[in-house]
Amino acid sequence: MTAYIIWNPKKDIFSFFDFHIAWYSIFFLLGFLTGYIIFLNLLKRYFLEKENFDIKKRSVFIADKLTQYVVIATIIGARLGHIFLYESPKLYLKNPIVILKVWEGGLASHGGAIAIMFAIYLLSKKIRKVTNISFLKLLDFIAVPTALAGAFIRIGNFFNQEVLGKITDHPFGIIFLSPLDNSSIAPRHPVMLYESFSYLLTFFILFYLSYKKFFLLKEGKLIGLFFIFIFSSRFILEFFKLNQSFLINDFSYLLMGQILSIPFILIGFMLLYIDKIKSFFLKTKRN
C-alpha cells in the first residue's frame, strides 16, 4: 500500500473557535465567482453582436440577478436532490439542522441542474421587460461557467474525501484515510478528479465555441453540448464509483447517477438538432 498516494488533508483551511472555513466551501465559492465573470463576458459579447447601447449596465443587471437565483437554486436543489435520491430522508428528519450544512458536502448535481433551470425560467420571465434574451439563451450562457464551477466543486469533493471510486490495483489509486461515508481504507479510483478533468475539458470547448458567432447567437447549442458532454462523461465515470443511493441495490445494472443522466443526454441531442427536428415536422405537416 505504500506505493499508492495517501490522501488525508484537513477539511478546514482554518478554524476560529466554532467558525470553520472548509476547503469545499472555498472551491464552491470560487466556482461561482469565476462563473459570474465568465457569464458577464458572454453577455457583453452577445449584446455587442446585437448592437445594444447600454451593454455594461444591462449585462451587470442580468448577471447580478442570475447569480442570486442560481446560488439559491443550486444549494436548495442540489441539497434536496442528495437527500431524496442518495440518502434516506429519515436520517435528516431526526436532525434537520444537518440539511443546512452544505459545506460538509452532499450535493447532487442532477438536483442542482433541475433547480437551476427552473430558477432561470423564472428569471427570464421577470427580466423580459428589460431584455429580449430568452430562457433558452440564458441556459446557453449559464452552461459555459457551470462546467467550470462543476470542476471546482469536484475538487472540493476530493478534499472532503467523498464521491469515492471503487477499489483499484492501478498505480494511480489513492488511499483516502478519512472517507466521509466511512468506506473501507483501500486504494480507490479518484473519480472526483476524473470528473473534474472532464468538466474542465467541457468548459474549454464551450468557451472556445462561444467565440464563434453561430454558437454565441444560436439558441440551444451551447446548453445542448453541455448536457451531452457533462452527462455522458458522468454516465461513463459512474462505472468507477461506489453506489451512493439508498434507492439502488448493489446488483443493479445502472447507478442512480447514470439513470438520471440519460434524460439530460437525450435533451442535449434534441436541443442540438432542434432546427432539423422542427424542419422535419414542418415537412411532415405539409405533406
N, C-alpha and C positions, 0 to 999 in steps of 0.2 A: 504493500500500500504506500510505501514511501516514494514510489515513482510518480504518484499522482499529485496534482495540486491540491493542497489542503486550504479550504476557504472558511474562515470564521471571523469576519470583521465585526466590530461593534455596530449595532444597528443605529446608534445615535452618533451624530458628529460631536455633539457636546450636550451636557445637561446641567441645568442650574436649579437646584432644589427639585421641584416637581415639574419643571419646564424642560421639555426634551425637543431637540431638533434632530429628526431622523434623516438618514440618507435617502430613504424612499420619498419623504416629503420634498427634499431638495430637488430630486430628479423630476418629481411630479410638477413642481413649480417651474422648473427650468423648461419643461415641455410646453407649458402654457405661455411663458414669456417669449420664447423663440417663436412659438406659433403665432402670437399676436403680431410680431414684427413681419413675419412672412405673409400673413393674411393681409396686412396693411399694404405690403408691397404689391401683392396680386391685385388688390382693389385699385390702387393708383394706376397700375398699368392698364387695367381694364377700362377705367374711366378716361384715360388718355386716348385709347382707341375709339371710345365713344364720343370724344371731343366735349366733355363736360368741363365747365369753367371753375367750378368750386371743388376741384379734385381733392385737395387736402382736407378741407372741412368735412366734406361728405364721407370720405374714406375713414377718417378718425371716428366720426359719429357711428358709422356702421360697425367698425372694428370694436369700439368700446361696448356697444350694445351686444354684439355677438359674443364677446368674451364673457360678459355677465351670464348670458343664457347658457353658454357651453360649459362653463365651470360648474354651475349649479346642476345642469343636466348630467354631466359626466359623473360627478360624485354620487348623486342620487341614483341614477340609472345603473351605473357600474356596481355600486354597493348592493342595491336590491337584486340585481342580476346574480351576483355572487351568492347572496343569502338564499335565494329561492331555487337556484339551479345547481349550486355546488356544495352547499351546506344545508343542514336541516334548520328551517326557521325556528324550530322549537328551542334550539341552543341559544338563539338570540332573544327569544321571548323571556327566558329566565333572567337574562341580564341585558336589557335593551340598550344601555349606555354603550355597550361594545359596538353597536351599529355605527356610532359616530367616530370610532377610532380608525379612520381610513388610512392614517399614516402607518398603521401596522400591516397594511396590505389587505388583500381580499376584495379586489375589484374585478368584475367580469367585463371584458371588452365588448362582448355582444350586447350586454345590457346597456353599456355606455353608448354604443353605436345607435341603438334604437332610441334612447332618450335624447341624444344629440339631434337626430333627425327630426324628432317631434319638436324640440326646442327651436330649431332653425325654421321649421314650418310656421310656428307661432310668430317668430321674429319677422319672417318675410311678409306676413300679413300686417304686422304692426308698422313696418317701415315702407310700406307700399306707396305712401303719400310723398315721401321724400326721395325715393329712388325707384328705378324701374328694374332692379335686379330681382330675378325670380327665385323661387325656392330652390330649384334645381341648380341655378348658377351659384347660389350661396353654398350648396353642397360641394360643388366643384372647387370652390375656393377654400373651403374648410378641409377638403381631402388632403391637400398638399401638406399643411402644417401638422395635421393629425397623424400622418405617417411618422413624422419626426418625433412628435410627442410620445407616440407609442414606443419608439426606440428608447427614449429616456426612461419611460415607466418600466420597461423590461429590465433595464439596468438597475432600477430601484428594486425590482423583484430579486435580482441577483444578490444585492446587499441584504435583503430581507431573508434570503435563503428559502424562497417559496417558488411555486410553479416548478417543482423539481422534475427531472427526467428519470428515465428508467436506469437501472444498474447497467454498467458497461465495463468491458475489459479493455477498451481502447485507451491509448495513452493520453487522449485529450479529456478523459473523465476527470471530474472534480469531486473531492470529498467535502461535503457540507457537514460541518460538525454540530451546527445548531439549527437543523431544518425546522421551519415553522410548523409543519404538520407532524413533527415527531417521527419522520421516516427513519428507517434503519441507516446507520452510518456506513456508507459504501461509495465507491466511485460511481458517479452518475453523469448522464448527459447534461451539460449546462444548457438546457433547452431555452431558458430565458435569453441567453446570449445569442443562440441561433435565431430566435425571433427578433431580437433587437437588430441584428445584422440585416435580416430580410426586410424589416420595416425601414431601416436606414436606406437600403438599396431602392426600395419603392419610393421613398421621399426624393432621392436624387433624380430618379426617372421622371416623376411627376413635375418636379421643379423645373427640370430641363424642358419638358414638353409645354409647360406653362408659358415659355417664351416663344412658342410657336403660335402664330395668330389663330390658327384653326382651333387649337385646344383652349386658348385663352377666351375666345368668343363663343365657341360652340357649346351648347348646354349638354351636360350629362356625360361628357367624355372623360374628364379627369376623375369624377367620382366613380364612373364605371370601371376604369382601370384600377382605381384604389380598391374597390370591392374585390376585383378579380385577383390582384396581386397579394393583397393583405390576407384575404381569407383562404386563398389557395395555399399560400405558404403556411398559414395556421393549420389547415387541414392536414398537410403533409407532416408538419412537425409534431402534431398531436400523437403520432405513432411512437414518438420517443418519450412521451410524457407518462407520468403516473395518472391513474384515474383520480379525478378530483371531485366528481359529482356523486352525491349520495343516491341520485336517481338512476345511475348506470352501474351495473354489476361488472365484475371483473371478466365475465365471459362474453360481454357484448362485442360485436364486431367494430363498432364505432364509439368513440368517446363523445361526451356532451359537446365539447368544443367543435368537433367535426360535424355533428348533426346540425348545430346552429350555424356553421359556416356555409353549408350548402345553399340555403336561400339567398345569402348575400352574394355568392358567386354567380348564381343564376340571374339575380337582379343586375349585377355588374355587366354581364353579357347583353342583357336586354337594353340597358342604357347605352352601351357602346354601339349597338346596332339598331337603335330606336328609329333612325331615319329609314333604314331598309325595311323594318317591320311595318312602319306607317305606310310606306310606299306599296308594300305587298298587299296590305289590307285595302288600300285605296283602289288598286288594280282589281282585286277580287270583287270589291263592291261594284265597280263599273261594269265588270263582266257579268 
